[in-house]
Amino acid sequence: GRHKSDRLRYDYYRDVTVALEAFKAGSYDLRVENVAKQWATGYDFPALSKGLVKKESFPHQMPSGMQGFTYNLRRPLFQDIKVRQALAYAFDFEWSNRNLFFGQYTRTRSYFDNSELAARGLPSPEELTILEPLRKELPPQVFSATYEPPTANDDAKLRANFQKALQLLQEAGWIFQDLKLVNAKTGEPFRFELLIDEPTWERIALPFARNLERLGIEMSVRTVDSAQYENRIRGFDFDMIVNVWGQSLSPGNEQREFWSSAAASEPGSRNLVGLKNPAVDQLVDQLIAAPDRFSLVTQVRALDRALQWNYLVIPHWHLPCARVAFWDKFGYPPVTPMQGVQLKAWWIDPVKNAVLTKQKGSGS
């Protein structure tokens, strides 16, 4: 039921704005949209209002993976778990989603969100069997609470989040001095750098930096070229970055590269956070050795809990669907599979194509 077209042509555009305008002009037939602003405001043109172009969102059940502001635990500043927990209270996702993303995104709370692999609620009896032998090396919340990133639906809740953050920072040994947060023992100011390689991240990072400033924390945002960025990432030469860990429905050996103690010491590895935790090492090994699907899902959920409660990232967001705009000449299956829209299963509907060709030819 796939590959129903005799010929496919791919057009490449160096500029996203030019690419969108070319689609509107009919230079190509189908476009998967990745920019929330363009999806919300960029398709207001006659062909859409006349029904010649369709905008459809196709839901899927693929793991979102984890995108977020990523700590480098190799830095002494971020080795205290309370510090990592505190900074998450300064990120106002709801403001960003409302003002920057047109309300299109869902907050990510799991490293395997949007799938059956995500940990939900309290641990099941099967998960507890896995986790209990590792209790000493895991945060106690793994066993007693459901992880949810901080939310701020209004200014009052945001102020409460700041108060919670300050409480955690004070418990970690930081105090206010001359409107700055400083280490109570050394007097060193709380200061770090967010390293990015795409200017588009600045509009998300700068409001976060302003919120941190209210806590007396200085976060500088530094944008570098891709080559310099890659070199610094490979050498773990950063305080904080924006990172994405992609996940599949069948996690396996790649989890060692993401989370193992051995990978944390290998330059160029994907363990960018520098996590070294014996319990996580064991959970990863057990996940890889899972003998069946039920065991795999249970092992992944147990690992998910350990990662969530170690506060390795400040979670961002994900989109549980694919946004597709297309000229109305296609047929496609009525049911979207778990893996999401399958464009290779689409075909050109001769009736629709004839109608579209006639309408475009008449200029209507």
C-alpha positions in Angstrom: 0.0 0.0 0.0 3.0 2.3 -0.3 4.9 4.0 -3.2 1.8 4.7 -5.2 3.4 7.5 -7.3 5.4 6.9 -10.4 7.7 9.8 -9.8 8.6 12.1 -6.9 10.4 15.4 -7.3 12.1 17.2 -4.4 12.7 20.9 -4.5 15.2 22.5 -2.2 15.0 26.1 -0.9 17.7 27.9 1.0 15.1 30.3 2.6 12.0 29.1 4.5 10.1 32.2 3.5 10.8 31.7 -0.2 9.9 28.0 0.2 6.4 28.9 1.6 5.7 31.5 -1.1 6.7 28.9 -3.7 4.2 26.5 -2.2 1.5 29.1 -2.3 2.2 29.7 -6.0 1.8 26.0 -6.7 5.5 25.3 -7.5 5.2 22.2 -5.4 2.3 20.2 -4.0 2.9 19.2 -0.4 4.6 20.8 2.6 5.3 19.5 6.1 5.3 22.6 8.3 7.8 22.8 11.3 7.3 26.5 12.3 4.4 27.2 14.6 4.1 30.9 13.5 3.9 30.0 9.8 1.3 27.3 10.5 -0.8 29.9 12.4 -0.4 32.9 10.2 1.5 32.1 7.0 -1.2 30.3 5.0 -3.8 33.0 4.8 -4.0 33.1 1.0 -6.8 32.7 -1.6 -6.2 29.0 -2.5 -6.7 27.9 1.1 -9.9 29.9 1.5 -11.3 28.5 -1.7 -10.5 24.9 -0.7 -7.8 24.3 -3.3 -5.2 23.9 -0.5 -5.8 21.8 2.7 -4.2 22.2 6.1 -4.4 19.0 8.1 -2.9 17.9 11.4 -2.2 14.2 11.7 -1.8 12.9 15.2 0.7 10.1 16.0 1.8 8.1 19.0 5.6 8.2 18.5 7.8 9.1 21.4 8.5 12.8 21.5 11.9 12.4 23.0 13.2 15.1 25.2 14.1 18.6 24.2 15.2 21.1 26.8 17.6 23.4 28.4 20.3 20.9 29.3 22.7 21.2 32.3 26.3 20.1 32.1 26.7 18.2 35.4 30.5 18.4 34.9 30.2 22.0 36.0 30.3 22.4 39.8 27.5 24.9 39.6 25.0 22.3 38.5 26.1 19.3 40.6 23.6 20.1 43.3 20.2 18.6 42.4 18.3 21.4 44.2 20.0 24.0 42.0 18.9 22.1 38.9 15.4 21.8 40.3 15.2 25.5 41.2 16.1 26.9 37.7 13.2 25.0 36.2 10.8 27.3 38.1 12.1 30.3 36.2 11.1 28.9 32.8 7.6 30.1 31.9 6.5 27.6 29.2 2.9 28.9 29.2 4.0 32.4 28.3 6.2 31.1 25.5 3.5 28.9 24.1 1.0 31.7 24.2 3.1 34.5 22.9 5.6 32.7 20.6 4.0 29.4 19.5 0.3 30.4 19.1 -0.6 27.8 21.7 0.3 24.9 19.5 2.7 22.9 21.7 2.3 20.5 24.6 4.7 20.6 27.5 7.1 17.7 27.6 7.3 15.8 31.0 8.7 12.5 30.0 11.8 11.4 28.0 9.4 9.1 26.1 6.3 11.4 26.0 3.4 10.8 23.7 3.8 7.0 23.8 3.1 4.0 25.9 6.7 4.1 27.1 6.2 7.2 29.2 6.1 6.9 33.0 2.7 7.9 34.3 1.3 8.1 37.8 3.1 6.2 40.5 5.3 3.2 39.7 3.4 0.0 39.0 4.2 -3.2 41.0 6.4 -4.4 38.1 8.3 -1.1 38.0 8.8 -1.2 41.8 10.4 -4.7 41.4 12.9 -3.1 39.1 13.5 0.1 41.1 13.5 -1.2 44.7 17.0 -2.7 44.6 18.3 0.6 43.4 16.6 2.8 46.0 19.8 4.1 47.6 21.0 5.6 44.3 17.7 7.1 43.2 15.9 10.3 44.4 13.1 9.3 46.8 10.5 11.0 44.6 11.0 8.2 42.1 8.9 6.0 44.4 6.4 8.4 45.9 5.5 11.1 43.4 4.5 11.8 39.7 6.9 14.2 38.0 5.4 17.3 36.5 7.5 20.3 35.3 6.5 23.6 37.0 3.7 25.5 35.4 2.8 29.2 35.5 -0.7 30.0 34.1 -0.7 33.6 35.5 1.5 36.1 37.2 0.6 34.9 40.7 1.7 31.3 39.9 4.9 32.6 38.4 5.7 34.6 41.6 5.0 31.5 43.6 7.4 29.6 41.3 10.1 32.2 42.0 9.6 31.8 45.7 9.9 28.1 45.4 13.1 28.5 43.4 14.6 30.8 46.0 13.8 28.4 48.7 15.6 25.6 46.9 18.6 27.8 46.1 18.9 28.9 49.7 18.8 25.3 50.8 21.7 24.7 48.3 23.8 27.4 49.9 23.0 30.5 47.8 22.0 33.9 49.3 21.1 37.4 48.0 23.7 40.1 48.2 23.5 43.5 46.5 20.6 42.1 44.3 22.7 39.2 43.2 22.6 35.6 44.1 25.9 34.5 45.5 27.4 31.5 47.1 27.1 31.8 50.9 30.6 30.4 51.5 32.7 31.8 48.6 30.8 34.9 47.6 30.9 33.7 44.0 28.0 35.0 41.9 25.5 32.6 40.3 26.5 33.1 36.7 26.5 30.8 33.6 26.3 30.7 29.8 23.6 29.3 27.5 25.4 28.2 24.3 23.3 28.1 21.1 24.1 27.8 17.4 20.8 29.1 16.0 19.6 32.7 16.5 16.0 31.5 16.5 16.6 30.2 20.1 17.3 33.7 21.3 13.6 34.6 21.5 13.0 31.6 23.8 16.2 32.0 25.8 16.0 35.8 26.5 12.7 35.7 28.4 14.1 32.8 30.4 17.2 34.9 31.2 15.0 37.8 32.3 13.2 35.5 34.7 16.5 34.2 36.1 17.6 37.8 36.6 14.7 38.3 39.0 16.3 35.5 41.0 19.6 37.3 41.0 21.1 34.9 38.4 23.0 36.0 35.4 22.5 33.8 32.3 24.3 35.0 29.3 23.1 33.8 25.9 25.9 33.2 23.4 25.3 32.3 19.7 28.2 30.8 17.8 28.6 29.3 14.4 27.9 25.6 13.8 31.6 24.6 13.6 32.5 26.2 16.9 29.3 24.9 18.5 30.1 21.3 17.4 33.7 21.5 18.7 32.5 22.8 22.1 29.8 20.2 22.4 32.2 17.3 21.6 34.5 18.5 24.3 31.7 19.2 26.7 32.8 22.8 26.9 29.5 24.4 27.9 27.4 25.3 30.9 24.0 24.8 29.4 22.7 24.1 25.9 19.5 23.3 24.1 19.6 19.6 23.3 17.2 16.9 21.9 17.3 13.2 22.6 15.2 11.5 20.0 13.5 8.2 21.0 11.9 5.3 19.1 9.2 2.8 20.1 11.9 0.2 20.7 14.6 1.8 22.8 17.9 -0.2 23.1 21.6 0.2 22.8 21.5 3.9 22.1 20.5 4.5 25.8 24.0 3.6 26.8 25.3 6.4 24.6 22.7 8.8 26.1 23.0 8.0 29.9 25.8 5.6 30.9 28.7 6.6 33.2 31.1 5.3 30.6 29.7 7.5 27.9 29.9 10.6 30.2 33.7 10.4 29.9 33.9 9.9 26.2 34.4 13.1 24.2 31.8 13.3 21.5 29.3 11.0 23.2 25.6 11.8 23.5 25.8 11.8 27.3 26.0 15.6 27.2 24.7 16.1 30.7 27.6 14.1 32.1 25.4 11.8 34.1 27.2 9.2 36.2 24.7 7.2 38.2 25.1 3.5 39.0 21.3 3.0 39.2 20.8 4.5 35.7 23.6 2.3 34.4 21.8 -0.8 35.7 18.4 0.3 34.4 19.9 0.9 30.9 21.6 -2.6 30.9 18.3 -4.2 32.0 16.3 -2.3 29.4 18.7 -3.6 26.6 18.3 -7.2 27.9 14.5 -7.0 28.1 13.1 -10.4 26.7 9.7 -9.2 25.5 7.6 -6.1 24.8 5.9 -6.0 28.2 9.3 -6.2 30.0 10.7 -3.5 27.7 7.9 -1.1 28.3 8.2 -1.6 32.1 12.0 -1.2 32.0 11.7 2.0 29.9 9.2 3.5 32.3 11.5 2.7 35.3 14.4 4.5 33.5 12.1 7.4 32.6 11.4 8.0 36.3 15.1 7.9 37.2 15.9 10.5 34.5 12.9 12.8 35.4 13.7 13.0 39.1 17.4 13.7 38.5 16.5 17.1 36.9 18.9 16.7 34.0 17.0 19.2 31.8 14.4 21.9 32.0 11.9 20.3 29.6 10.6 22.2 26.6 7.7 21.1 24.4 6.6 18.7 21.7 4.0 18.5 19.0 1.9 15.2 19.1 1.0 15.5 15.4 2.4 16.3 12.0 1.3 19.6 10.3 0.8 19.1 6.5 -0.3 21.6 3.9 -1.1 20.3 0.4 -2.8 21.1 -2.8 -6.1 19.1 -2.8 -5.1 16.5 -5.4 -4.2 13.6 -3.0 -5.9 10.6 -1.6 -4.7 9.1 1.6 -5.6 6.3 4.1 -8.5 7.2 6.4 -6.7 5.8 9.5 -3.4 7.3 10.6 -1.1 4.6 12.1 0.8 4.8 15.4 3.9 6.1 13.5 2.0 9.0 12.2 1.2 10.2 8.6 2.8 8.0 5.9 3.3 10.2 2.9 4.6 7.3 0.9 1.1 5.8 1.2 -0.6 8.8 -0.4 -1.6 8.8 -4.1 -2.8 11.3 -6.7 -6.6 11.1 -6.8 -7.5 11.5 -10.5 -10.9 13.1 -9.8 -9.5 15.6 -7.4 -6.5 16.3 -9.6 -8.8 17.0 -12.6 -10.9 19.4 -10.5 -7.8 21.2 -9.2 -6.2 21.5 -12.6 -9.4 23.0 -14.0 -9.8 25.5 -11.1 -6.1 26.5 -11.3 -6.4 26.9 -15.1 -9.5 29.1 -14.8 -7.8 31.2 -12.2 -10.7 30.7 -9.8 
